[in-house]
Amino acid sequence: MRDALGCTKQLQIETIAFPGIGTGVGGLSLKEAARTMVSEIRKHVDGGTSLNQTVLIGFTKNLTCEFEKAIGEIIR
């Protein structure tokens, strides 16, 4: 994810989407994955970015809820 976010600067990408990385074969809990992903996005944005929109894709209701919680705790 860090590499993909880093490429957005280099390529001046304005929109990117990520599924719940690590929640399948990687074995991360939905909460851990969501918090880690949102934290990395926050760091990237704080460091300056060309991104206008980042989409987090929750393929399940539970993952969507964890993304929403993480955003509420980390971003807002």
ZILIN-V639182 format. One record per backbone hydrogen bond with DSSP energy under -1.0 kcal/mol. CO is the residue of the C=O (numbers start at 1). NH is the residue of the N-H. Records with the same first field share a line. If there is no record, write none. Layout:
# ZILIN-V639182
CO=NH, NH
This chain:
# ZILIN-V639182
1=5
2=6
3=7
4=8
6=10
7=11
8=13
14=52, 53
16=55
18=57
19=21
20=23
22=28
24=27
29=33
30=34
31=35
32=36
33=37
34=38
35=39
36=40
37=41
38=42
39=43
40=44
41=45
42=46
43=47
45=48
53=16
55=18
60=64
61=65
62=66
63=67
64=68
65=69
66=70
67=71
68=72
69=73
70=74
71=75, 76
